[in-house]
Amino acid sequence: MSDEPEKTIEDENDGSLKQKIPGLGQYLIGELETIGGVLSGDPLAQAEGEFNVEVGTVREEIEDDLEESRENP
């Protein structure tokens, strides 16, 4: 007998959603920073926002690839 609870499909889906939130959050923050930089005329804020958008996009792609590799070993 094991003390560990069995994993269900809902647990696995919940985990993948939790993993996608950081990438999406960074993407959204980057978009807001980019808009703020444009409106305020601050090129550094705009560049930092664009960087965060790119990093958020890459994180989402990596998370998707990891999820696919777990499903299809």
PDB file of N, H, CA, C and O in Angstrom:
ATOM      1  N   MET A   1       0.837  -1.185   0.000  1.00  0.00           N
ATOM      2  CA  MET A   1       0.000   0.000   0.000  1.00  0.00           C
ATOM      3  C   MET A   1       0.880   1.245   0.000  1.00  0.00           C
ATOM      4  O   MET A   1       1.876   1.333   0.718  1.00  0.00           O
ATOM      5  N   SER A   2       0.490   2.172  -0.802  1.00  0.00           N
ATOM      6  H   SER A   2      -0.319   2.101  -1.385  1.00  0.00           H
ATOM      7  CA  SER A   2       1.251   3.402  -0.936  1.00  0.00           C
ATOM      8  C   SER A   2       0.446   4.566  -0.365  1.00  0.00           C
ATOM      9  O   SER A   2      -0.779   4.607  -0.487  1.00  0.00           O
ATOM     10  N   ASP A   3       1.147   5.508   0.256  1.00  0.00           N
ATOM     11  H   ASP A   3       2.141   5.475   0.355  1.00  0.00           H
ATOM     12  CA  ASP A   3       0.486   6.681   0.809  1.00  0.00           C
ATOM     13  C   ASP A   3       0.269   7.767  -0.237  1.00  0.00           C
ATOM     14  O   ASP A   3      -0.414   8.757   0.028  1.00  0.00           O
ATOM     15  N   GLU A   4       0.846   7.588  -1.426  1.00  0.00           N
ATOM     16  H   GLU A   4       1.400   6.784  -1.641  1.00  0.00           H
ATOM     17  CA  GLU A   4       0.719   8.589  -2.472  1.00  0.00           C
ATOM     18  C   GLU A   4      -0.633   8.458  -3.163  1.00  0.00           C
ATOM     19  O   GLU A   4      -1.043   7.353  -3.517  1.00  0.00           O
ATOM     20  N   PRO A   5      -1.336   9.591  -3.359  1.00  0.00           N
ATOM     21  CA  PRO A   5      -2.615   9.516  -4.078  1.00  0.00           C
ATOM     22  C   PRO A   5      -2.388   9.236  -5.557  1.00  0.00           C
ATOM     23  O   PRO A   5      -1.370   9.629  -6.126  1.00  0.00           O
ATOM     24  N   GLU A   6      -3.339   8.559  -6.165  1.00  0.00           N
ATOM     25  H   GLU A   6      -4.166   8.239  -5.703  1.00  0.00           H
ATOM     26  CA  GLU A   6      -3.233   8.261  -7.591  1.00  0.00           C
ATOM     27  C   GLU A   6      -3.460   9.534  -8.396  1.00  0.00           C
ATOM     28  O   GLU A   6      -4.297  10.369  -8.053  1.00  0.00           O
ATOM     29  N   LYS A   7      -2.695   9.662  -9.472  1.00  0.00           N
ATOM     30  H   LYS A   7      -2.015   8.984  -9.751  1.00  0.00           H
ATOM     31  CA  LYS A   7      -2.881  10.808 -10.353  1.00  0.00           C
ATOM     32  C   LYS A   7      -4.048  10.538 -11.283  1.00  0.00           C
ATOM     33  O   LYS A   7      -4.202   9.437 -11.811  1.00  0.00           O
ATOM     34  N   THR A   8      -4.856  11.548 -11.471  1.00  0.00           N
ATOM     35  H   THR A   8      -4.730  12.443 -11.043  1.00  0.00           H
ATOM     36  CA  THR A   8      -5.981  11.428 -12.383  1.00  0.00           C
ATOM     37  C   THR A   8      -5.740  12.321 -13.592  1.00  0.00           C
ATOM     38  O   THR A   8      -4.801  13.117 -13.612  1.00  0.00           O
ATOM     39  N   ILE A   9      -6.577  12.183 -14.577  1.00  0.00           N
ATOM     40  H   ILE A   9      -7.339  11.536 -14.561  1.00  0.00           H
ATOM     41  CA  ILE A   9      -6.463  13.017 -15.780  1.00  0.00           C
ATOM     42  C   ILE A   9      -6.644  14.483 -15.422  1.00  0.00           C
ATOM     43  O   ILE A   9      -5.980  15.344 -15.998  1.00  0.00           O
ATOM     44  N   GLU A  10      -7.529  14.778 -14.482  1.00  0.00           N
ATOM     45  H   GLU A  10      -8.069  14.078 -14.014  1.00  0.00           H
ATOM     46  CA  GLU A  10      -7.757  16.166 -14.084  1.00  0.00           C
ATOM     47  C   GLU A  10      -6.495  16.764 -13.477  1.00  0.00           C
ATOM     48  O   GLU A  10      -6.182  17.928 -13.726  1.00  0.00           O
ATOM     49  N   ASP A  11      -5.756  15.970 -12.671  1.00  0.00           N
ATOM     50  H   ASP A  11      -6.010  15.025 -12.468  1.00  0.00           H
ATOM     51  CA  ASP A  11      -4.522  16.463 -12.071  1.00  0.00           C
ATOM     52  C   ASP A  11      -3.497  16.803 -13.146  1.00  0.00           C
ATOM     53  O   ASP A  11      -2.811  17.821 -13.051  1.00  0.00           O
ATOM     54  N   GLU A  12      -3.389  15.956 -14.164  1.00  0.00           N
ATOM     55  H   GLU A  12      -3.946  15.129 -14.241  1.00  0.00           H
ATOM     56  CA  GLU A  12      -2.423  16.207 -15.232  1.00  0.00           C
ATOM     57  C   GLU A  12      -2.802  17.453 -16.025  1.00  0.00           C
ATOM     58  O   GLU A  12      -1.927  18.245 -16.374  1.00  0.00           O
ATOM     59  N   ASN A  13      -4.076  17.641 -16.313  1.00  0.00           N
ATOM     60  H   ASN A  13      -4.787  16.997 -16.029  1.00  0.00           H
ATOM     61  CA  ASN A  13      -4.511  18.829 -17.039  1.00  0.00           C
ATOM     62  C   ASN A  13      -4.292  20.081 -16.209  1.00  0.00           C
ATOM     63  O   ASN A  13      -3.897  21.118 -16.740  1.00  0.00           O
ATOM     64  N   ASP A  14      -4.545  19.992 -14.913  1.00  0.00           N
ATOM     65  H   ASP A  14      -4.866  19.149 -14.482  1.00  0.00           H
ATOM     66  CA  ASP A  14      -4.350  21.130 -14.030  1.00  0.00           C
ATOM     67  C   ASP A  14      -2.882  21.524 -14.004  1.00  0.00           C
ATOM     68  O   ASP A  14      -2.559  22.712 -13.998  1.00  0.00           O
ATOM     69  N   GLY A  15      -1.990  20.542 -13.988  1.00  0.00           N
ATOM     70  H   GLY A  15      -2.252  19.577 -13.993  1.00  0.00           H
ATOM     71  CA  GLY A  15      -0.560  20.819 -13.986  1.00  0.00           C
ATOM     72  C   GLY A  15      -0.107  21.518 -15.248  1.00  0.00           C
ATOM     73  O   GLY A  15       0.723  22.425 -15.186  1.00  0.00           O
ATOM     74  N   SER A  16      -0.631  21.119 -16.386  1.00  0.00           N
ATOM     75  H   SER A  16      -1.305  20.383 -16.436  1.00  0.00           H
ATOM     76  CA  SER A  16      -0.216  21.761 -17.627  1.00  0.00           C
ATOM     77  C   SER A  16      -0.714  23.197 -17.686  1.00  0.00           C
ATOM     78  O   SER A  16      -0.037  24.065 -18.237  1.00  0.00           O
ATOM     79  N   LEU A  17      -1.884  23.454 -17.127  1.00  0.00           N
ATOM     80  H   LEU A  17      -2.434  22.749 -16.679  1.00  0.00           H
ATOM     81  CA  LEU A  17      -2.391  24.823 -17.097  1.00  0.00           C
ATOM     82  C   LEU A  17      -1.522  25.677 -16.186  1.00  0.00           C
ATOM     83  O   LEU A  17      -1.211  26.822 -16.516  1.00  0.00           O
ATOM     84  N   LYS A  18      -1.133  25.128 -15.046  1.00  0.00           N
ATOM     85  H   LYS A  18      -1.386  24.199 -14.778  1.00  0.00           H
ATOM     86  CA  LYS A  18      -0.262  25.862 -14.129  1.00  0.00           C
ATOM     87  C   LYS A  18       1.084  26.157 -14.770  1.00  0.00           C
ATOM     88  O   LYS A  18       1.687  27.194 -14.495  1.00  0.00           O
ATOM     89  N   GLN A  19       1.556  25.262 -15.614  1.00  0.00           N
ATOM     90  H   GLN A  19       1.066  24.420 -15.837  1.00  0.00           H
ATOM     91  CA  GLN A  19       2.844  25.462 -16.261  1.00  0.00           C
ATOM     92  C   GLN A  19       2.769  26.535 -17.337  1.00  0.00           C
ATOM     93  O   GLN A  19       3.775  27.185 -17.622  1.00  0.00           O
ATOM     94  N   LYS A  20       1.615  26.736 -17.935  1.00  0.00           N
ATOM     95  H   LYS A  20       0.797  26.209 -17.704  1.00  0.00           H
ATOM     96  CA  LYS A  20       1.483  27.715 -19.008  1.00  0.00           C
ATOM     97  C   LYS A  20       1.288  29.136 -18.490  1.00  0.00           C
ATOM     98  O   LYS A  20       1.533  30.092 -19.226  1.00  0.00           O
ATOM     99  N   ILE A  21       0.861  29.295 -17.263  1.00  0.00           N
ATOM    100  H   ILE A  21       0.663  28.518 -16.666  1.00  0.00           H
ATOM    101  CA  ILE A  21       0.565  30.619 -16.726  1.00  0.00           C
ATOM    102  C   ILE A  21       1.786  31.533 -16.700  1.00  0.00           C
ATOM    103  O   ILE A  21       1.660  32.695 -17.084  1.00  0.00           O
ATOM    104  N   PRO A  22       2.975  31.069 -16.264  1.00  0.00           N
ATOM    105  CA  PRO A  22       4.131  31.986 -16.246  1.00  0.00           C
ATOM    106  C   PRO A  22       4.490  32.549 -17.618  1.00  0.00           C
ATOM    107  O   PRO A  22       4.783  33.739 -17.735  1.00  0.00           O
ATOM    108  N   GLY A  23       4.473  31.723 -18.644  1.00  0.00           N
ATOM    109  H   GLY A  23       4.234  30.757 -18.549  1.00  0.00           H
ATOM    110  CA  GLY A  23       4.794  32.207 -19.988  1.00  0.00           C
ATOM    111  C   GLY A  23       3.776  33.211 -20.484  1.00  0.00           C
ATOM    112  O   GLY A  23       4.133  34.227 -21.078  1.00  0.00           O
ATOM    113  N   LEU A  24       2.510  32.927 -20.240  1.00  0.00           N
ATOM    114  H   LEU A  24       2.220  32.101 -19.757  1.00  0.00           H
ATOM    115  CA  LEU A  24       1.453  33.844 -20.654  1.00  0.00           C
ATOM    116  C   LEU A  24       1.526  35.142 -19.868  1.00  0.00           C
ATOM    117  O   LEU A  24       1.332  36.223 -20.424  1.00  0.00           O
ATOM    118  N   GLY A  25       1.808  35.035 -18.569  1.00  0.00           N
ATOM    119  H   GLY A  25       1.966  34.157 -18.118  1.00  0.00           H
ATOM    120  CA  GLY A  25       1.930  36.231 -17.738  1.00  0.00           C
ATOM    121  C   GLY A  25       3.062  37.128 -18.197  1.00  0.00           C
ATOM    122  O   GLY A  25       2.909  38.347 -18.267  1.00  0.00           O
ATOM    123  N   GLN A  26       4.200  36.524 -18.509  1.00  0.00           N
ATOM    124  H   GLN A  26       4.325  35.534 -18.452  1.00  0.00           H
ATOM    125  CA  GLN A  26       5.332  37.310 -18.969  1.00  0.00           C
ATOM    126  C   GLN A  26       5.024  37.960 -20.313  1.00  0.00           C
ATOM    127  O   GLN A  26       5.436  39.092 -20.569  1.00  0.00           O
ATOM    128  N   TYR A  27       4.307  37.253 -21.158  1.00  0.00           N
ATOM    129  H   TYR A  27       3.973  36.334 -20.950  1.00  0.00           H
ATOM    130  CA  TYR A  27       3.909  37.809 -22.456  1.00  0.00           C
ATOM    131  C   TYR A  27       3.008  39.039 -22.260  1.00  0.00           C
ATOM    132  O   TYR A  27       3.220  40.075 -22.889  1.00  0.00           O
ATOM    133  N   LEU A  28       2.008  38.913 -21.387  1.00  0.00           N
ATOM    134  H   LEU A  28       1.836  38.071 -20.876  1.00  0.00           H
ATOM    135  CA  LEU A  28       1.078  40.020 -21.154  1.00  0.00           C
ATOM    136  C   LEU A  28       1.782  41.221 -20.522  1.00  0.00           C
ATOM    137  O   LEU A  28       1.532  42.362 -20.910  1.00  0.00           O
ATOM    138  N   ILE A  29       2.652  40.969 -19.560  1.00  0.00           N
ATOM    139  H   ILE A  29       2.855  40.041 -19.244  1.00  0.00           H
ATOM    140  CA  ILE A  29       3.391  42.063 -18.934  1.00  0.00           C
ATOM    141  C   ILE A  29       4.268  42.761 -19.967  1.00  0.00           C
ATOM    142  O   ILE A  29       4.384  43.987 -19.967  1.00  0.00           O
ATOM    143  N   GLY A  30       4.877  41.983 -20.837  1.00  0.00           N
ATOM    144  H   GLY A  30       4.783  40.987 -20.837  1.00  0.00           H
ATOM    145  CA  GLY A  30       5.702  42.566 -21.888  1.00  0.00           C
ATOM    146  C   GLY A  30       4.905  43.450 -22.816  1.00  0.00           C
ATOM    147  O   GLY A  30       5.366  44.522 -23.208  1.00  0.00           O
ATOM    148  N   GLU A  31       3.699  43.005 -23.175  1.00  0.00           N
ATOM    149  H   GLU A  31       3.325  42.135 -22.856  1.00  0.00           H
ATOM    150  CA  GLU A  31       2.848  43.836 -24.034  1.00  0.00           C
ATOM    151  C   GLU A  31       2.489  45.148 -23.340  1.00  0.00           C
ATOM    152  O   GLU A  31       2.502  46.208 -23.966  1.00  0.00           O
ATOM    153  N   LEU A  32       2.171  45.079 -22.057  1.00  0.00           N
ATOM    154  H   LEU A  32       2.161  44.218 -21.548  1.00  0.00           H
ATOM    155  CA  LEU A  32       1.834  46.297 -21.314  1.00  0.00           C
ATOM    156  C   LEU A  32       3.032  47.230 -21.203  1.00  0.00           C
ATOM    157  O   LEU A  32       2.886  48.445 -21.332  1.00  0.00           O
ATOM    158  N   GLU A  33       4.213  46.673 -20.964  1.00  0.00           N
ATOM    159  H   GLU A  33       4.332  45.685 -20.858  1.00  0.00           H
ATOM    160  CA  GLU A  33       5.425  47.494 -20.909  1.00  0.00           C
ATOM    161  C   GLU A  33       5.714  48.150 -22.252  1.00  0.00           C
ATOM    162  O   GLU A  33       6.118  49.311 -22.309  1.00  0.00           O
ATOM    163  N   THR A  34       5.507  47.411 -23.318  1.00  0.00           N
ATOM    164  H   THR A  34       5.179  46.468 -23.272  1.00  0.00           H
ATOM    165  CA  THR A  34       5.739  47.970 -24.647  1.00  0.00           C
ATOM    166  C   THR A  34       4.807  49.144 -24.903  1.00  0.00           C
ATOM    167  O   THR A  34       5.237  50.192 -25.385  1.00  0.00           O
ATOM    168  N   ILE A  35       3.542  48.969 -24.583  1.00  0.00           N
ATOM    169  H   ILE A  35       3.193  48.118 -24.192  1.00  0.00           H
ATOM    170  CA  ILE A  35       2.568  50.049 -24.778  1.00  0.00           C
ATOM    171  C   ILE A  35       2.919  51.241 -23.886  1.00  0.00           C
ATOM    172  O   ILE A  35       2.851  52.389 -24.324  1.00  0.00           O
ATOM    173  N   GLY A  36       3.296  50.966 -22.631  1.00  0.00           N
ATOM    174  H   GLY A  36       3.351  50.033 -22.274  1.00  0.00           H
ATOM    175  CA  GLY A  36       3.679  52.053 -21.728  1.00  0.00           C
ATOM    176  C   GLY A  36       4.896  52.801 -22.227  1.00  0.00           C
ATOM    177  O   GLY A  36       4.964  54.026 -22.123  1.00  0.00           O
ATOM    178  N   GLY A  37       5.864  52.068 -22.772  1.00  0.00           N
ATOM    179  H   GLY A  37       5.810  51.073 -22.857  1.00  0.00           H
ATOM    180  CA  GLY A  37       7.054  52.715 -23.307  1.00  0.00           C
ATOM    181  C   GLY A  37       6.747  53.587 -24.498  1.00  0.00           C
ATOM    182  O   GLY A  37       7.335  54.657 -24.656  1.00  0.00           O
ATOM    183  N   VAL A  38       5.829  53.141 -25.344  1.00  0.00           N
ATOM    184  H   VAL A  38       5.352  52.272 -25.216  1.00  0.00           H
ATOM    185  CA  VAL A  38       5.443  53.937 -26.512  1.00  0.00           C
ATOM    186  C   VAL A  38       4.701  55.199 -26.067  1.00  0.00           C
ATOM    187  O   VAL A  38       4.977  56.296 -26.552  1.00  0.00           O
ATOM    188  N   LEU A  39       3.762  55.029 -25.142  1.00  0.00           N
ATOM    189  H   LEU A  39       3.538  54.138 -24.748  1.00  0.00           H
ATOM    190  CA  LEU A  39       2.975  56.184 -24.701  1.00  0.00           C
ATOM    191  C   LEU A  39       3.814  57.211 -23.942  1.00  0.00           C
ATOM    192  O   LEU A  39       3.577  58.413 -24.065  1.00  0.00           O
ATOM    193  N   SER A  40       4.778  56.757 -23.168  1.00  0.00           N
ATOM    194  H   SER A  40       4.970  55.781 -23.068  1.00  0.00           H
ATOM    195  CA  SER A  40       5.598  57.686 -22.388  1.00  0.00           C
ATOM    196  C   SER A  40       6.836  58.158 -23.144  1.00  0.00           C
ATOM    197  O   SER A  40       7.534  59.062 -22.684  1.00  0.00           O
ATOM    198  N   GLY A  41       7.112  57.562 -24.283  1.00  0.00           N
ATOM    199  H   GLY A  41       6.545  56.827 -24.656  1.00  0.00           H
ATOM    200  CA  GLY A  41       8.285  57.940 -25.067  1.00  0.00           C
ATOM    201  C   GLY A  41       9.576  57.406 -24.472  1.00  0.00           C
ATOM    202  O   GLY A  41      10.652  57.947 -24.728  1.00  0.00           O
ATOM    203  N   ASP A  42       9.474  56.344 -23.679  1.00  0.00           N
ATOM    204  H   ASP A  42       8.600  55.904 -23.471  1.00  0.00           H
ATOM    205  CA  ASP A  42      10.649  55.753 -23.037  1.00  0.00           C
ATOM    206  C   ASP A  42      11.110  54.544 -23.849  1.00  0.00           C
ATOM    207  O   ASP A  42      10.482  53.487 -23.788  1.00  0.00           O
ATOM    208  N   PRO A  43      12.194  54.682 -24.606  1.00  0.00           N
ATOM    209  CA  PRO A  43      12.641  53.569 -25.453  1.00  0.00           C
ATOM    210  C   PRO A  43      13.128  52.361 -24.644  1.00  0.00           C
ATOM    211  O   PRO A  43      13.027  51.229 -25.116  1.00  0.00           O
ATOM    212  N   LEU A  44      13.655  52.584 -23.430  1.00  0.00           N
ATOM    213  H   LEU A  44      13.737  53.504 -23.046  1.00  0.00           H
ATOM    214  CA  LEU A  44      14.113  51.462 -22.612  1.00  0.00           C
ATOM    215  C   LEU A  44      12.939  50.610 -22.139  1.00  0.00           C
ATOM    216  O   LEU A  44      13.014  49.381 -22.160  1.00  0.00           O
ATOM    217  N   ALA A  45      11.867  51.252 -21.717  1.00  0.00           N
ATOM    218  H   ALA A  45      11.807  52.250 -21.700  1.00  0.00           H
ATOM    219  CA  ALA A  45      10.681  50.504 -21.289  1.00  0.00           C
ATOM    220  C   ALA A  45      10.075  49.743 -22.461  1.00  0.00           C
ATOM    221  O   ALA A  45       9.631  48.605 -22.308  1.00  0.00           O
ATOM    222  N   GLN A  46      10.060  50.367 -23.617  1.00  0.00           N
ATOM    223  H   GLN A  46      10.421  51.292 -23.741  1.00  0.00           H
ATOM    224  CA  GLN A  46       9.533  49.714 -24.812  1.00  0.00           C
ATOM    225  C   GLN A  46      10.392  48.496 -25.177  1.00  0.00           C
ATOM    226  O   GLN A  46       9.857  47.436 -25.501  1.00  0.00           O
ATOM    227  N   ALA A  47      11.702  48.644 -25.125  1.00  0.00           N
ATOM    228  H   ALA A  47      12.137  49.505 -24.862  1.00  0.00           H
ATOM    229  CA  ALA A  47      12.600  47.537 -25.456  1.00  0.00           C
ATOM    230  C   ALA A  47      12.477  46.407 -24.437  1.00  0.00           C
ATOM    231  O   ALA A  47      12.500  45.232 -24.804  1.00  0.00           O
ATOM    232  N   GLU A  48      12.346  46.760 -23.161  1.00  0.00           N
ATOM    233  H   GLU A  48      12.326  47.715 -22.863  1.00  0.00           H
ATOM    234  CA  GLU A  48      12.182  45.734 -22.138  1.00  0.00           C
ATOM    235  C   GLU A  48      10.864  44.984 -22.340  1.00  0.00           C
ATOM    236  O   GLU A  48      10.803  43.770 -22.145  1.00  0.00           O
ATOM    237  N   GLY A  49       9.827  45.696 -22.724  1.00  0.00           N
ATOM    238  H   GLY A  49       9.877  46.682 -22.882  1.00  0.00           H
ATOM    239  CA  GLY A  49       8.544  45.057 -23.002  1.00  0.00           C
ATOM    240  C   GLY A  49       8.643  44.095 -24.167  1.00  0.00           C
ATOM    241  O   GLY A  49       8.120  42.983 -24.107  1.00  0.00           O
ATOM    242  N   GLU A  50       9.315  44.519 -25.230  1.00  0.00           N
ATOM    243  H   GLU A  50       9.740  45.422 -25.279  1.00  0.00           H
ATOM    244  CA  GLU A  50       9.486  43.643 -26.389  1.00  0.00           C
ATOM    245  C   GLU A  50      10.286  42.399 -26.015  1.00  0.00           C
ATOM    246  O   GLU A  50       9.993  41.300 -26.487  1.00  0.00           O
ATOM    247  N   PHE A  51      11.301  42.576 -25.164  1.00  0.00           N
ATOM    248  H   PHE A  51      11.540  43.468 -24.781  1.00  0.00           H
ATOM    249  CA  PHE A  51      12.085  41.440 -24.698  1.00  0.00           C
ATOM    250  C   PHE A  51      11.205  40.462 -23.918  1.00  0.00           C
ATOM    251  O   PHE A  51      11.274  39.253 -24.139  1.00  0.00           O
ATOM    252  N   ASN A  52      10.382  40.980 -23.014  1.00  0.00           N
ATOM    253  H   ASN A  52      10.326  41.962 -22.835  1.00  0.00           H
ATOM    254  CA  ASN A  52       9.510  40.122 -22.222  1.00  0.00           C
ATOM    255  C   ASN A  52       8.487  39.394 -23.090  1.00  0.00           C
ATOM    256  O   ASN A  52       8.133  38.251 -22.797  1.00  0.00           O
ATOM    257  N   VAL A  53       8.015  40.029 -24.136  1.00  0.00           N
ATOM    258  H   VAL A  53       8.303  40.957 -24.374  1.00  0.00           H
ATOM    259  CA  VAL A  53       7.091  39.369 -25.065  1.00  0.00           C
ATOM    260  C   VAL A  53       7.787  38.176 -25.715  1.00  0.00           C
ATOM    261  O   VAL A  53       7.219  37.087 -25.798  1.00  0.00           O
ATOM    262  N   GLU A  54       9.013  38.388 -26.171  1.00  0.00           N
ATOM    263  H   GLU A  54       9.474  39.272 -26.103  1.00  0.00           H
ATOM    264  CA  GLU A  54       9.763  37.303 -26.812  1.00  0.00           C
ATOM    265  C   GLU A  54      10.040  36.161 -25.839  1.00  0.00           C
ATOM    266  O   GLU A  54       9.886  34.992 -26.193  1.00  0.00           O
ATOM    267  N   VAL A  55      10.447  36.493 -24.620  1.00  0.00           N
ATOM    268  H   VAL A  55      10.572  37.443 -24.332  1.00  0.00           H
ATOM    269  CA  VAL A  55      10.737  35.461 -23.627  1.00  0.00           C
ATOM    270  C   VAL A  55       9.465  34.691 -23.277  1.00  0.00           C
ATOM    271  O   VAL A  55       9.501  33.468 -23.142  1.00  0.00           O
ATOM    272  N   GLY A  56       8.347  35.390 -23.131  1.00  0.00           N
ATOM    273  H   GLY A  56       8.317  36.383 -23.241  1.00  0.00           H
ATOM    274  CA  GLY A  56       7.077  34.719 -22.846  1.00  0.00           C
ATOM    275  C   GLY A  56       6.674  33.778 -23.958  1.00  0.00           C
ATOM    276  O   GLY A  56       6.166  32.687 -23.699  1.00  0.00           O
ATOM    277  N   THR A  57       6.894  34.190 -25.198  1.00  0.00           N
ATOM    278  H   THR A  57       7.307  35.076 -25.408  1.00  0.00           H
ATOM    279  CA  THR A  57       6.568  33.346 -26.343  1.00  0.00           C
ATOM    280  C   THR A  57       7.448  32.093 -26.361  1.00  0.00           C
ATOM    281  O   THR A  57       6.961  30.988 -26.599  1.00  0.00           O
ATOM    282  N   VAL A  58       8.729  32.275 -26.109  1.00  0.00           N
ATOM    283  H   VAL A  58       9.124  33.173 -25.915  1.00  0.00           H
ATOM    284  CA  VAL A  58       9.649  31.138 -26.093  1.00  0.00           C
ATOM    285  C   VAL A  58       9.286  30.173 -24.966  1.00  0.00           C
ATOM    286  O   VAL A  58       9.317  28.957 -25.157  1.00  0.00           O
ATOM    287  N   ARG A  59       8.942  30.708 -23.792  1.00  0.00           N
ATOM    288  H   ARG A  59       8.917  31.695 -23.637  1.00  0.00           H
ATOM    289  CA  ARG A  59       8.559  29.845 -22.668  1.00  0.00           C
ATOM    290  C   ARG A  59       7.331  29.011 -23.016  1.00  0.00           C
ATOM    291  O   ARG A  59       7.273  27.821 -22.704  1.00  0.00           O
ATOM    292  N   GLU A  60       6.350  29.638 -23.662  1.00  0.00           N
ATOM    293  H   GLU A  60       6.397  30.604 -23.916  1.00  0.00           H
ATOM    294  CA  GLU A  60       5.145  28.899 -24.050  1.00  0.00           C
ATOM    295  C   GLU A  60       5.486  27.783 -25.038  1.00  0.00           C
ATOM    296  O   GLU A  60       4.962  26.674 -24.932  1.00  0.00           O
ATOM    297  N   GLU A  61       6.366  28.080 -26.001  1.00  0.00           N
ATOM    298  H   GLU A  61       6.791  28.981 -26.087  1.00  0.00           H
ATOM    299  CA  GLU A  61       6.753  27.064 -26.986  1.00  0.00           C
ATOM    300  C   GLU A  61       7.486  25.905 -26.316  1.00  0.00           C
ATOM    301  O   GLU A  61       7.243  24.742 -26.638  1.00  0.00           O
ATOM    302  N   ILE A  62       8.379  26.224 -25.389  1.00  0.00           N
ATOM    303  H   ILE A  62       8.577  27.169 -25.128  1.00  0.00           H
ATOM    304  CA  ILE A  62       9.108  25.171 -24.678  1.00  0.00           C
ATOM    305  C   ILE A  62       8.157  24.319 -23.855  1.00  0.00           C
ATOM    306  O   ILE A  62       8.270  23.093 -23.839  1.00  0.00           O
ATOM    307  N   GLU A  63       7.223  24.965 -23.172  1.00  0.00           N
ATOM    308  H   GLU A  63       7.131  25.961 -23.184  1.00  0.00           H
ATOM    309  CA  GLU A  63       6.261  24.218 -22.364  1.00  0.00           C
ATOM    310  C   GLU A  63       5.391  23.312 -23.232  1.00  0.00           C
ATOM    311  O   GLU A  63       5.077  22.188 -22.838  1.00  0.00           O
ATOM    312  N   ASP A  64       5.003  23.792 -24.403  1.00  0.00           N
ATOM    313  H   ASP A  64       5.258  24.705 -24.723  1.00  0.00           H
ATOM    314  CA  ASP A  64       4.223  22.962 -25.324  1.00  0.00           C
ATOM    315  C   ASP A  64       5.035  21.764 -25.808  1.00  0.00           C
ATOM    316  O   ASP A  64       4.526  20.645 -25.881  1.00  0.00           O
ATOM    317  N   ASP A  65       6.316  22.014 -26.140  1.00  0.00           N
ATOM    318  H   ASP A  65       6.729  22.923 -26.080  1.00  0.00           H
ATOM    319  CA  ASP A  65       7.184  20.918 -26.581  1.00  0.00           C
ATOM    320  C   ASP A  65       7.384  19.879 -25.490  1.00  0.00           C
ATOM    321  O   ASP A  65       7.370  18.679 -25.762  1.00  0.00           O
ATOM    322  N   LEU A  66       7.570  20.331 -24.259  1.00  0.00           N
ATOM    323  H   LEU A  66       7.582  21.307 -24.037  1.00  0.00           H
ATOM    324  CA  LEU A  66       7.728  19.408 -23.139  1.00  0.00           C
ATOM    325  C   LEU A  66       6.471  18.587 -22.917  1.00  0.00           C
ATOM    326  O   LEU A  66       6.539  17.390 -22.638  1.00  0.00           O
ATOM    327  N   GLU A  67       5.329  19.235 -23.041  1.00  0.00           N
ATOM    328  H   GLU A  67       5.273  20.208 -23.267  1.00  0.00           H
ATOM    329  CA  GLU A  67       4.062  18.534 -22.863  1.00  0.00           C
ATOM    330  C   GLU A  67       3.870  17.468 -23.940  1.00  0.00           C
ATOM    331  O   GLU A  67       3.416  16.360 -23.654  1.00  0.00           O
ATOM    332  N   GLU A  68       4.220  17.811 -25.180  1.00  0.00           N
ATOM    333  H   GLU A  68       4.589  18.711 -25.413  1.00  0.00           H
ATOM    334  CA  GLU A  68       4.102  16.842 -26.271  1.00  0.00           C
ATOM    335  C   GLU A  68       5.066  15.674 -26.076  1.00  0.00           C
ATOM    336  O   GLU A  68       4.718  14.525 -26.351  1.00  0.00           O
ATOM    337  N   SER A  69       6.289  15.971 -25.598  1.00  0.00           N
ATOM    338  H   SER A  69       6.571  16.904 -25.375  1.00  0.00           H
ATOM    339  CA  SER A  69       7.261  14.895 -25.406  1.00  0.00           C
ATOM    340  C   SER A  69       6.831  13.968 -24.257  1.00  0.00           C
ATOM    341  O   SER A  69       7.148  12.779 -24.281  1.00  0.00           O
ATOM    342  N   ARG A  70       6.135  14.481 -23.279  1.00  0.00           N
ATOM    343  H   ARG A  70       5.878  15.447 -23.259  1.00  0.00           H
ATOM    344  CA  ARG A  70       5.631  13.646 -22.196  1.00  0.00           C
ATOM    345  C   ARG A  70       4.487  12.757 -22.678  1.00  0.00           C
ATOM    346  O   ARG A  70       4.348  11.616 -22.239  1.00  0.00           O
ATOM    347  N   GLU A  71       3.676  13.291 -23.579  1.00  0.00           N
ATOM    348  H   GLU A  71       3.789  14.218 -23.935  1.00  0.00           H
ATOM    349  CA  GLU A  71       2.539  12.517 -24.099  1.00  0.00           C
ATOM    350  C   GLU A  71       2.989  11.455 -25.089  1.00  0.00           C
ATOM    351  O   GLU A  71       2.426  10.361 -25.125  1.00  0.00           O
ATOM    352  N   ASN A  72       4.004  11.769 -25.894  1.00  0.00           N
ATOM    353  H   ASN A  72       4.462  12.658 -25.865  1.00  0.00           H
ATOM    354  CA  ASN A  72       4.484  10.840 -26.928  1.00  0.00           C
ATOM    355  C   ASN A  72       5.958  10.522 -26.682  1.00  0.00           C
ATOM    356  O   ASN A  72       6.829  11.105 -27.329  1.00  0.00           O
ATOM    357  N   PRO A  73       6.248   9.608 -25.759  1.00  0.00           N
ATOM    358  CA  PRO A  73       7.667   9.307 -25.451  1.00  0.00           C
ATOM    359  C   PRO A  73       8.383   8.616 -26.586  1.00  0.00           C
ATOM    360  O   PRO A  73       9.569   8.306 -26.471  1.00  0.00           O
TER     361      PRO A  73
END
